[in-house]
Amino acid sequence: MKLSYREEALRERARGRAPARMPLVVSGPSFLVLWIAVAIVVTAGIGVTALALGAVG
């Protein structure tokens, strides 16, 4: 079915106005695992910093 120029233009405009959805990258249990990994890395960094400052001071 061939659309007229006006119908095609209206569809393109409507498509442009549709709200952009962000892709869901991390969901469910993997999100929890990610935050646990971040907490472990931060805790390890704080521990290494405390040891380094304690050894110097």
C-alpha positions, 0 to 999 in steps of 0.5 A, a space after each residue: 500500500 502506497 501512502 500519500 506524502 501527507 500520510 507519510 509525513 504525519 507518521 514520521 512526525 508522530 514517530 519523532 514525538 514518541 517518547 524515547 525509552 532508555 534501554 534496560 541494561 541491567 535488571 533484576 538480580 544482576 543489578 544487586 550483584 553489580 552493587 555488591 561488587 561495587 561495595 566490595 571494591 569501595 570497601 577494599 579501596 578504603 581498607 588499602 588507603 587506611 593501611 597505607 596511611 597507617 603505615 606512613 603515619 
